[in-house]
């Protein structure tokens, strides 16, 4: 049997490539069950993407393959799938953790490639996964340039609208991180939602805490930002970050807005535990008060549930007594 390009089928990586190109799913599953290391799966994974085998790519990702591997000068696997307009493959790669903002050697992003292909479905998929609409131009500075706007306006109305809407939503996170109160307030007055994740996975509240802007924290909370919305990967929470920075005004604002004191972050510590570790009465007191409110709410809800469950039984008892 002649293969498209030569590789050693006696090596584990070669056997994986042979399974992808010739032998199929059952053989690949058996090889992946042997737990090959991540580097060994890179080229076979690239073969799966190049051949449009989303089912095999999914198997590799579940086995721990790198979703952001590159294929020579062709860019990331995600970019290749976008260029091929392979919506199923794009969905598999994004679900497997592929970075929607990874550029190729010419600085093209998957989102720009999807827009160039005039593919609204891919554009929406990438935006939903966190593709940054501020990074369309061939620059790395992350700023929204005139070229970005011009490029977006060259698209169909549907694509241009989707990108511009997402750009405004991203702007909330960017202004929160930059500490730009006036610009952020203007967007919020227009009704843009305060809760969203930027391309790094942070929320506007987390960005406001990171920038050391308690005034912006209060602004976002006044517009109903969720004080318990974690970063996309679940490792960061606004109250935890405020405690780590010892930002008293943000801690008070978040606790009063209902930020949970009993939810652990990536380290496994709750906000109450972090507050206790600061050994600061000022930081601990608002978190303790919030914990007391949580306990009272729980007791109240349990009392209400008990009454709700007991009420029909009392009514039934009375009804039976009346018929005797």
KAZI-V220768 format. One record per backbone hydrogen bond with DSSP energy under -0.5 kcal/mol. NH is the residue of the N-H (numbers start at 0). CO is the residue of the C=O. E is the energy in kcal/mol with one decimal. If there is no record, write none. Layout:
((NH	CO	E) (NH	CO	E))
This chain:
((2	0	-0.5) (8	6	-0.7) (10	7	-1.2) (14	10	-2.3) (15	11	-1.9) (16	12	-2.2) (17	13	-2.2) (18	14	-2.1) (19	15	-2.0) (20	16	-2.5) (21	17	-2.7) (22	17	-1.8) (23	18	-3.0) (27	23	-2.0) (28	24	-2.8) (29	25	-1.7) (30	26	-2.0) (31	27	-2.7) (32	28	-1.5) (33	30	-1.2) (34	31	-1.9) (40	36	-0.8) (40	37	-1.0) (41	37	-0.5) (41	38	-1.1) (44	40	-2.4) (45	41	-2.3) (46	42	-2.3) (47	43	-2.0) (48	44	-2.2) (49	45	-2.8) (50	46	-2.0) (51	48	-1.4) (52	47	-2.5) (53	51	-1.4) (56	52	-2.3) (57	53	-2.2) (58	54	-1.3) (59	55	-2.1) (60	56	-2.4) (61	57	-2.2) (62	58	-1.3) (63	60	-1.4) (64	59	-2.5) (66	64	-0.6) (68	65	-1.2) (70	74	-2.2) (71	69	-0.6) (73	70	-2.5) (74	71	-0.6) (76	68	-1.7) (79	75	-2.3) (80	76	-2.2) (81	77	-2.3) (82	78	-2.8) (83	79	-2.1) (84	81	-1.6) (85	80	-2.7) (86	84	-1.2) (89	85	-2.5) (90	86	-2.3) (91	87	-2.1) (92	88	-2.7) (93	89	-2.6) (94	90	-2.2) (95	91	-1.4) (96	93	-1.5) (97	92	-2.6) (99	97	-0.6) (101	98	-1.4) (103	107	-1.5) (106	103	-2.2) (110	99	-0.5) (112	108	-2.1) (113	109	-2.4) (114	110	-2.4) (115	111	-2.5) (116	112	-1.6) (117	114	-1.4) (118	113	-2.2) (119	117	-0.8) (122	118	-2.2) (123	119	-2.6) (124	120	-2.2) (125	121	-2.6) (126	122	-2.5) (127	123	-2.4) (128	124	-1.2) (129	126	-1.5) (130	125	-2.7) (132	130	-0.7) (134	131	-1.7) (138	136	-1.8) (144	142	-0.9) (148	144	-1.9) (149	145	-2.8) (150	146	-2.6) (151	147	-2.6) (152	148	-2.5) (153	149	-1.0) (153	150	-0.6) (154	151	-1.4) (159	155	-3.0) (160	156	-2.4) (161	157	-2.1) (162	158	-2.4) (163	159	-2.6) (164	160	-2.4) (165	161	-1.9) (166	162	-2.3) (167	163	-2.0) (168	164	-1.9) (169	165	-2.7) (170	166	-1.7) (171	167	-1.1) (172	168	-0.9) (173	169	-2.3) (174	170	-3.1) (175	171	-1.9) (176	172	-2.2) (177	173	-2.1) (178	174	-0.9) (179	174	-2.3) (180	178	-1.3) (183	179	-1.9) (184	180	-2.9) (185	181	-2.0) (186	182	-1.6) (187	183	-2.4) (188	184	-2.3) (189	185	-1.0) (190	187	-1.6) (191	186	-1.6) (195	193	-0.7) (197	201	-2.5) (200	197	-1.7) (203	195	-0.6) (206	202	-2.5) (207	203	-2.5) (208	204	-2.3) (209	205	-2.6) (210	206	-2.2) (211	208	-1.3) (212	207	-2.4) (215	212	-0.6) (216	212	-2.0) (217	213	-2.4) (218	214	-1.8) (219	215	-2.7) (220	216	-2.2) (221	217	-2.3) (222	218	-0.9) (222	219	-0.6) (223	220	-1.7) (224	219	-2.1) (226	224	-0.6) (228	225	-1.5) (229	227	-0.6) (230	235	-2.1) (231	200	-2.8) (233	230	-2.0) (240	236	-2.4) (241	237	-2.3) (242	238	-2.2) (243	239	-2.3) (244	240	-1.7) (245	242	-0.9) (246	241	-2.6) (247	245	-1.2) (250	246	-2.4) (251	247	-2.7) (252	248	-2.1) (253	249	-2.7) (254	250	-2.6) (255	251	-2.5) (256	252	-1.2) (257	254	-1.3) (258	253	-2.5) (263	261	-0.5) (264	268	-1.8) (265	234	-1.2) (267	264	-1.8) (271	260	-2.0) (273	269	-2.3) (274	270	-2.6) (275	271	-2.2) (276	272	-1.9) (277	273	-1.1) (278	274	-0.5) (278	275	-1.0) (279	274	-0.7) (280	278	-0.5) (283	279	-2.4) (284	280	-2.8) (285	281	-0.8) (286	282	-0.7) (287	283	-2.6) (288	284	-2.4) (289	285	-1.8) (290	286	-2.3) (291	287	-2.3) (292	288	-2.0) (293	289	-2.3) (294	290	-2.2) (295	291	-2.4) (296	292	-2.6) (297	293	-2.2) (298	294	-2.6) (299	295	-2.6) (300	296	-2.4) (301	297	-2.3) (302	298	-2.3) (303	299	-2.3) (304	300	-2.3) (305	301	-2.3) (306	302	-2.1) (307	303	-2.4) (308	304	-2.4) (309	305	-2.3) (310	306	-2.3) (311	307	-0.7) (312	308	-0.6) (313	309	-2.0) (314	310	-2.2) (315	311	-2.7) (316	312	-2.3) (317	313	-2.5) (318	314	-2.3) (319	315	-2.4) (320	316	-2.4) (321	317	-2.1) (322	318	-1.0) (323	319	-0.5) (323	320	-0.8))
